């Protein structure tokens, strides 16, 4: 590293952001980071030096493959005892201090050197309390053990030097205990930081799933308070056009909302204006008694950190987190809090965009639906015919379809029925639907002809008038000759332009899917021939025309949907027309996944 260059990055607040991997590597104490299965994840520089090994000889290897027992020492028990203490730390999820252990180390020439170790094994837990790593700290105390043993030998021989060595050993033991205490403190700080960072990862994941501001704040408060051990939190959000801040507080697992003046002197408002406010103990802070009392009583806290929320150079508000007691809030913890604030700001900006998009989509959909419904007029009710219609939009806000139905009398006394679906789900589809509906009405009225030639004429009109769309449709006529009138029957004549087939339900409850060869969609090729089909209808017979939203599901193919529709129609045979429409919608498309247009015709007796 170049001289004078700091070994860290600098945060927006100008604070150093440490590289914890670099800290681990440079730690003066020997550390091994292990998986719960004792595979070495990393050995720091001190560890490698004390064992005369390299990174490649450690990382990725099982602990006891990297450090085997001395084959020349049949009494060696270091591997067995170390494995047992590591397992205890892993299974109890608590640190375990080992007694002094002899464990010889193989040196590069293949021979083994006698070593004695003082070890401590610390489990590293994730936010769910599961062990993800084991931290093995082993100090080489070989010199200490040799001196101690030498002192004992001299004491046995009555040497006065024993007392001096024992005294020295006592001093060194005390020093070792002090070092262990400092190591524990460092380890505990590292554990707290690791827990906070693990909590940050869980918080980021939860925030990424949030779709609304309320959901976002609930996830932020729940995850961050748990990870940071906080007792309360609050978020102030600025309105795009200015005005008071929208304050949301989290206390004892509940949300509370209020407005807060943008020029308030409370810490969350000051932070929302861009200035962080850190209070480690409100009873000792430089804040006025009124301000400290309002925050302490409002959130039930004694210490807090209020940080600005910035995204893309813009101030979005502030995030405040507080604790019931005093808090040291050292630089390392403040950097973690800065990271939480940065992630919160990004999530707030993302959700704000989503909510604005949904608002615009609702406005667009409302306009499009109004257009659709204005075109979908009530059907006529000719003598001896009952016609029921329904149009139900999809639940998705941004989806507006081109589904339509129509029914109108022809000049020759027949009744014309239409069901259709313009391709697409947007305002263009709704507008194209209105054009096609009106064109089809005009062409059918002018020609007063069977369905096939009417659809062919519609194809030509679409091409000649430059209506750039495609649509599926069934055009049908209910006709009756004088002979049929005397017999009380009628003829359904229809032509199908790529649309799902009608369903015929006879008066006796038998059903038939009127599957006939379908012609091309409207708008594909005006010169393609089209065909008519016909079936006789008797009193009590019912015909169901529908768009594909009634029968299509993501988890099933179209044939399954048609089978379900035929079965439902048979079961509901004889149900009054309007009730039949509602029942079919409820059974076939209960989740509002797609737009549905539905037209039901029944031949009445007489």
FIPATI-164231 format. One record per residue (C-alpha): x negated, y negated, z. Coordinates in steps of 0.05 Angstrom, whole numbers, plus 5000, padded with zeros to 4 digits. Layout:
! residues N
XYZ ...
END
This chain:
! residues 606
500050005000 497349314982 494748905040 499948435069 505848775035 511048965088 513049715089 520449565083 525749255041 529248615064 536848555072 541047965050 540547705121 532947705116 532148295163 527548875148 530949515125 526450095147 524950695105 526651245155 522951765114 516751335119 517851245194 518351995202 512052095161 507951585200 510251795270 504151945313 507452555344 507553205304 514653345277 517653895236 524653805206 528054485198 534754745171 538955155220 536055775185 528955525202 526955325132 522054735133 525054105104 519053665119 512753635162 510152955179 502852735173 501352865247 504153565242 500253725179 493853465211 494853875275 495954515234 490954385178 496454475125 499154095066 506153885046 506554444994 504654955048 510454725091 516454465052 521454995029 518255565067 521055935127 517755705191 514656385206 512356495135 508555845138 505955985209 505256745219 502757075283 495357225294 494757955271 488658035316 492557865379 497358445395 499958075456 502157465415 509357285429 509656575402 514156745343 519357115385 519656585439 519755995391 525356325351 529356425415 528655695438 530355425368 536555875367 538555605436 538054885412 542055055349 547455455385 548355005446 547554355405 543154085461 535653925463 531354485492 524454385524 519854995517 514655205569 507455175546 506655685491 500456015460 501156025384 494856105343 494255725277 491255995214 486055525185 484055455112 478555995114 483856515135 481656585208 485956385267 484555855321 487255925391 492355375404 497055195461 503354765449 508354365489 514754365447 521654055446 527154255398 532753755383 539053925342 541353385293 548953375287 553553105233 559852705249 563753355256 559053595310 555754125267 548254245267 545154025201 537754005222 533154205279 527553715298 521554105326 516453685363 510154065384 504253725419 497554085415 495354135489 489954655478 484654205510 489154095570 490354845579 482955005573 481254465624 486654725670 484355435665 477155235674 479154845736 482755445764 476655885752 472255385787 477255335845 477056085851 469456045858 470255515911 467754955867 469254245891 470154045818 476954405818 480253855858 477753325810 480153725750 486853845782 487453115796 485652965724 490653475701 495953165744 494652485714 494752775644 501253145660 504352495683 501952155619 504952725579 511552645615 511451905601 510052055527 515752565527 520352045558 518551535505 519452075452 526352245479 528251515477 525851455405 529552095388 535951845420 535451195381 534251585318 540152045334 544651435344 542251135279 543051795242 550051865271 551751155249 549051285179 552851945174 559051565196 557651045142 557451595090 564151865114 566951155115 564751015044 567951665021 574551485056 574550775029 573551034958 580251404964 584150804990 589350524942 592349954984 589549435032 593149745092 590550435075 583550145066 583649805134 586250415169 580650845140 575350315156 577550225228 578450965243 571751185213 567350595233 569850555305 568651305314 561651275283 559550655320 562850815387 566650165381 572950005421 576149505374 575349215305 578448675262 578348455189 580047745165 581647685091 581947035053 587746915005 585546774933 588946094933 586545885002 590845795063 590546165129 586446805138 590247465142 587847785207 588648525220 586348805287 585349525309 586449635383 587550305417 589050655351 594350145328 594349585275 596348875292 596948325240 597247565245 595146935210 588846555231 587245845212 581245825164 577945275207 578845655272 572745695317 573946425334 568146875312 571947235258 574046585225 566946295230 564246935198 569446895144 566546215127 559746545118 556246505186 555147155225 556647135299 553247635346 555047655420 551548175463 555047985528 560747485528 559547325602 552547085584 553646815514 553046105490 560246095468 565145655504 569245985558 575645895517 572746235455 569746805494 576146905534 580546905471 576247435437 575247845500 582647845517 585047915445 580648515428 579248765498 571748725487 565548415520 560648455461 561848405387 558848275318 562747865267 559847915197 561847595131 564648025075 561347835009 562148144940 559447874876 557147234911 564247094936 566547065008 572447535018 573147465093 569847785154 569148435192 568648445268 567049035312 566949015388 565249425450 568349415519 561549325553 555248945537 551249185476 543949095460 545349025384 538049105365 535548965295 536349695274 543649715294 545049035262 542349295196 547249885201 552949395214 550748985154 551249625112 558349745138 560249025120 557449095050 561349735037 567649435066 566948825020 566249254958 572249664977 576449044992 574748764923 576449424889 583149504924 584948774911 583948894836 588149524840 593849164875 593648594825 593849094767 599749444799 603348784809 602448604736 604449304716 610949254757 612548594724 611248884655 615249504670 621049114697 621348704633 620749324589 626049704629 630749114623 629749124548 630949874545 637149854588 639949274547 639649714486 642250344519 649650154520 655450554547 657851084498 664751084465 669951584491 673851834429 680152244437 678752944460 671252804470 667652654534 660652344529 655952244588 649151894583 643351764630 636651414624 631751494681 624851164678 618551494703 616051344773 609251114748 609050354748 604850264686 608750774644 614450514601 617150994549 620750954483 626351454501 633351274479 640351544468 646051264427 653151434409 657751054361 663751184315 662851264240 667450954188 670251634169 672451774240 666552224260 662552074323 655051984314 650352204370 642952034375 637352244422 630152014408 623251884434 618251384405 610951594415 607251214469 608550954539 607950194537 611449554516 609949704443 613650364449 619650024481 619749494427 619150014371 624750404403 629249794398 627549704324 628750444307 635350464346 638149864309 635450094242 638550784252 645250484271 645250034210 643250584162 648351084191 653950574187 652150364116 651451064087 656851414128 653352054107 650952704140 644952664187 639552904138 640352354085 641151834141 634452034170 631252034101 633851324090 631151134159 624351404139 624250954077 626550354118 620950474169 615850484113 618649894074 619549454135 612549614163 614949914229 608450244250 610950794296 612851524299 618851824334 622352484346 629852484343 636152904335 641652564295 648452904301 655552804279 661853094310 666553204251 673653474244 677453634181 685153654180 684854414180 680154404240 684753904275 690454394267 686154944296 683454504352 676054584332 670554124309 663754164274 657153924303 652553744245 645453544261 638553434233 632353504277 626153074265 621053434309 625253384373 626753904427 632854314405 639954174432 643154644482 650154914468 654255154527 660655514507 667055454548 665956154574 659055964603 654856304549 649055874525 645155794461 638955404445 640255094377 633455244350 633155124275 627254944231 625154244250 623153714200 617553204206 617752634256 620751984233 615451534203 610852084176 612952184103 619351874075 619152334014 619452984053 626253344048 630653384110 635953904126 642553924162 645054474208 652054594233 655754974287 663155004305 665454714372 671554944410 675154604468 671054654531 664354724493 658654274516 652554014478 646453754515 641553284479 635353064517 628152804511 622053214529 621352894598 626953354621 623354004604 615953864605 611653984666 604153964675 604054654707 608355014655 609055054579 614854794539 618155474531 618655544606 621954864610 627055044556 628655704592 629755324657 634354824621 638555374589 639255734656 641255084692 646354904638 649455594643 649855554719 653054864715 657955044659 664654714670 661854164715 664753474696 660353114646 657752554691 656353044748 652953514698 648252954676 646152804748 645453534766 640953684706 636453094723 635953304795 634254024779 629853944718 625853314733 626053174808 619252834811 620552274760 614052464723 616452214655 621951794624 628252194609 634152034563 640052504566 646652544528 652053064543 658053184497 664153594517 670053784473 676453664513 682654104504 688053824459 
END
